[in-house]
Amino acid sequence: MLEGNRNIYWDLTVYENLRYWGTLKQVPPGVLRTRAEELIEFFDLGEKRNTVVKQLSRGMQQKVAIACALIHDPSVILLDEPTLGLDVAAARMVKERVLELARVQGRTVILTTHQLDVAQELCDRVAIISRGRLQALDATENLIALFSRQEYELRVEGPVSFGELSRYGRVQVLAEENGGVESAGTPIGPAAQGHPGAGVTRFRILLPEADALYGVMETLRRAGVRILSIAKQEPSLEEIFLQVVGGRTGPGDQPGAGDWQDVGDRRDGARPGALSQGTSRGSREEVAADD
């Protein structure tokens, strides 16, 4: 089990910590020496093996902590917030090692985290817990598919009549590019019927069904608007978490709905704050979220 860098002794060196924890967990001396060397190599700690832990960076300390948790070669590993407080490079290294432990070495890894982007990146299975109750448990891709909606981001060139497009669904302008300069867009209100000129505009449209996209494309084609790209938008694990914990149902009540606009209907929704906690299981990683 790993709880950040709290399971290591700061006044001991990297190698001494490994020896201490291996002895405590009754690893035979010969096996312990071999195992310690393997973990030092696995976590790229060779140059720091004789350095006192309190002199290491937080990322290095986290590597030592995970190595100590693995010293007795467990088949199940519980990691509590393994990337919390780490810089981008250190967090990336830890995530790579977690994936290797799970998917290459075949260990079961249970990961708890408040960082839902980390959970989405690492976990094969996801559990969401709110107020002590299990709210959702499924493969990550299944959860994303379950909460997926017909939301598309388009990048177009030419004058766009958003009043026409609003017949198909809710529209949100993301940005406009004029002369190579991009500026942030705003939600569409009842008076905003279009953008004259031939600049490039990025916008999203939320449709009631997939087939409605063909109507959008045809409307743009008839208006002489050139479609540069279309991309379907998938919900993030953070959005799914907020929907599950907040009890939201339906596209209009999903996080960020306040940025969407029906012509003549301005809705200013707010996304509630929430804490999360996650789990990941090795080749089958899980994430749990707790409000």
DALINHU-V872772 format. One record per residue. RES is the residue in one small letter. PHI is phi in whole degrees, -180 to 180 (NA if undefined). NEAR is the number of other ideal C-beta (glycine too) atoms within 12 Angstrom. D_LAST is the distance of its C-alpha to the last C-alpha in Angstrom with 1 decimal. Layout:
# DALINHU-V872772
res->[RES/RES]
phi->[PHI/PHI]
near->[NEAR/NEAR]
d_last->[D_LAST/D_LAST]
This chain:
# DALINHU-V872772
res->[m/l/e/g/n/r/n/i/y/w/d/l/t/v/y/e/n/l/r/y/w/g/t/l/k/q/v/p/p/g/v/l/r/t/r/a/e/e/l/i/e/f/f/d/l/g/e/k/r/n/t/v/v/k/q/l/s/r/g/m/q/q/k/v/a/i/a/c/a/l/i/h/d/p/s/v/i/l/l/d/e/p/t/l/g/l/d/v/a/a/a/r/m/v/k/e/r/v/l/e/l/a/r/v/q/g/r/t/v/i/l/t/t/h/q/l/d/v/a/q/e/l/c/d/r/v/a/i/i/s/r/g/r/l/q/a/l/d/a/t/e/n/l/i/a/l/f/s/r/q/e/y/e/l/r/v/e/g/p/v/s/f/g/e/l/s/r/y/g/r/v/q/v/l/a/e/e/n/g/g/v/e/s/a/g/t/p/i/g/p/a/a/q/g/h/p/g/a/g/v/t/r/f/r/i/l/l/p/e/a/d/a/l/y/g/v/m/e/t/l/r/r/a/g/v/r/i/l/s/i/a/k/q/e/p/s/l/e/e/i/f/l/q/v/v/g/g/r/t/g/p/g/d/q/p/g/a/g/d/w/q/d/v/g/d/r/r/d/g/a/r/p/g/a/l/s/q/g/t/s/r/g/s/r/e/e/v/a/a/d/d]
phi->[NA/-119/-121/59/-105/-84/-101/-128/-100/-70/-90/-103/-77/-56/-66/-65/-62/-63/-64/-62/-69/-65/-66/-61/-95/62/-80/-55/-51/-63/-67/-62/-61/-65/-64/-61/-66/-63/-71/-61/-71/-61/-100/54/-106/-54/-74/-113/-59/-106/-93/-65/-58/-67/-93/-89/-69/-61/-62/-65/-61/-66/-63/-63/-62/-67/-60/-64/-67/-100/-62/-96/58/-75/-89/-122/-126/-108/-114/-104/52/-68/-110/-64/79/-90/-74/-60/-65/-66/-63/-62/-63/-62/-63/-63/-69/-62/-62/-67/-60/-80/-97/-101/-86/74/-85/-88/-117/-105/-115/-107/-157/-92/-96/-69/-67/-66/-61/-65/-72/-98/-92/-87/-129/-129/-120/-114/-118/-133/53/81/-119/-74/-99/-157/-153/-169/-61/-55/-66/-68/-64/-63/-66/-63/-99/-67/-136/-83/-113/-129/-108/-118/-123/-130/-126/125/-68/-111/-97/-72/-62/-66/-67/-67/-67/-95/178/-79/-120/-136/-81/-95/-165/-125/-118/-130/64/85/-104/-101/-125/-67/-94/-136/-60/-85/-104/-63/-91/-90/-93/178/-124/-69/96/-115/-73/-100/-125/-109/-148/-116/-135/-103/-107/-74/-155/-62/-64/-64/-62/-64/-65/-61/-63/-68/-61/-66/-63/-65/-83/77/-90/-89/-87/-89/-163/-136/-138/-77/-98/-101/-70/-85/-63/-64/-65/-64/-58/-64/-68/-67/-69/-85/71/-79/-138/91/-56/-70/-106/-79/-53/87/-61/-67/-85/-92/-140/-86/-59/86/-138/-90/-119/-108/-87/-127/-90/-72/-79/-159/-96/-137/-146/-132/-133/-136/-113/9/-59/-121/-82/-124/-130/-113/-121/-129/-74]
near->[24/37/19/26/33/19/29/34/23/22/13/24/26/39/30/24/40/43/28/24/33/31/21/16/22/13/25/15/13/11/19/26/19/18/29/36/23/21/36/32/17/25/37/22/35/19/13/25/28/18/25/21/34/19/17/28/21/26/31/36/37/40/43/47/41/48/42/43/39/38/40/25/24/25/18/23/36/31/44/29/31/47/39/29/20/28/16/13/18/27/27/19/26/43/35/24/36/44/26/23/38/31/23/15/21/16/30/26/46/37/50/38/46/28/32/37/21/37/43/32/27/43/44/31/33/45/37/39/27/25/16/10/16/18/27/28/24/25/20/35/19/16/34/26/15/20/33/23/35/25/35/36/28/39/28/40/24/25/23/38/28/39/24/25/41/34/20/31/35/38/43/35/36/28/23/30/23/17/11/9/11/17/18/16/29/21/30/37/23/15/13/27/20/27/32/15/16/19/28/31/43/31/45/35/43/39/30/20/17/19/14/23/27/17/22/39/23/18/29/33/16/14/26/15/31/20/27/19/16/23/18/21/27/22/31/27/39/34/33/37/44/33/35/37/30/26/16/25/13/13/29/22/22/33/31/31/31/21/28/34/35/27/25/14/18/20/23/14/22/13/21/19/14/28/23/37/33/44/39/46/36/31/23/27/38/37/44/39/43/26/23]
d_last->[22.9/21.9/19.8/20.7/24.2/24.1/26.1/29.2/32.0/32.7/36.3/37.1/37.9/36.1/38.7/38.8/35.0/35.5/38.6/36.9/33.9/36.2/38.5/35.9/34.8/38.4/39.1/42.9/44.4/45.9/42.7/40.7/42.9/42.6/38.9/38.4/40.6/38.8/35.4/36.9/38.3/35.2/33.1/36.1/36.5/40.3/41.1/38.7/39.6/41.5/39.3/37.5/33.8/33.2/35.4/33.3/30.8/27.0/27.2/30.2/28.6/25.7/28.4/30.2/27.1/26.5/30.3/30.4/27.7/30.0/33.2/33.8/33.1/30.2/29.5/25.7/23.8/20.3/19.2/16.4/15.7/19.3/19.5/17.6/20.2/22.8/25.1/25.5/28.4/27.0/23.7/25.8/28.0/25.2/23.8/27.4/27.9/24.8/26.1/29.6/28.5/26.9/29.2/32.5/32.5/30.7/28.2/25.0/22.2/18.7/16.5/13.1/12.0/9.7/12.7/12.4/16.1/17.1/15.4/17.2/20.4/20.6/19.1/21.3/18.8/15.1/12.7/9.2/7.4/5.0/6.2/8.8/10.2/11.3/11.0/13.2/15.6/18.5/20.4/18.9/21.9/21.7/18.1/19.4/22.6/20.9/19.1/22.1/24.1/27.5/26.9/29.6/30.5/34.2/36.4/39.8/43.0/44.9/44.5/41.6/41.7/38.1/39.5/40.8/37.7/35.6/37.5/35.5/32.0/29.8/30.9/29.4/31.7/30.2/33.4/37.1/39.6/43.1/45.5/42.9/40.7/37.2/35.6/32.2/32.4/31.1/29.9/33.0/34.3/37.2/39.9/38.8/40.9/41.5/42.2/45.9/47.2/46.6/43.7/40.7/37.5/34.1/32.1/29.6/30.2/28.0/30.3/30.2/31.8/33.0/36.6/36.2/36.1/39.8/40.5/38.7/40.8/43.9/43.4/43.0/46.0/48.2/47.3/48.5/45.0/44.7/41.4/40.6/37.5/34.9/31.6/29.0/25.4/22.7/19.0/17.0/14.0/12.0/13.5/12.9/9.2/9.2/11.8/10.3/7.1/9.5/12.3/14.7/18.0/21.1/22.0/22.4/18.8/17.2/15.7/18.7/20.8/22.1/24.0/25.9/29.0/31.2/34.7/35.1/31.4/29.3/25.6/23.4/19.8/16.9/13.7/10.7/8.9/5.3/4.8/5.6/8.0/11.1/14.3/17.7/20.8/24.1/26.1/23.4/20.2/16.8/13.3/10.2/6.7/3.8/0.0]
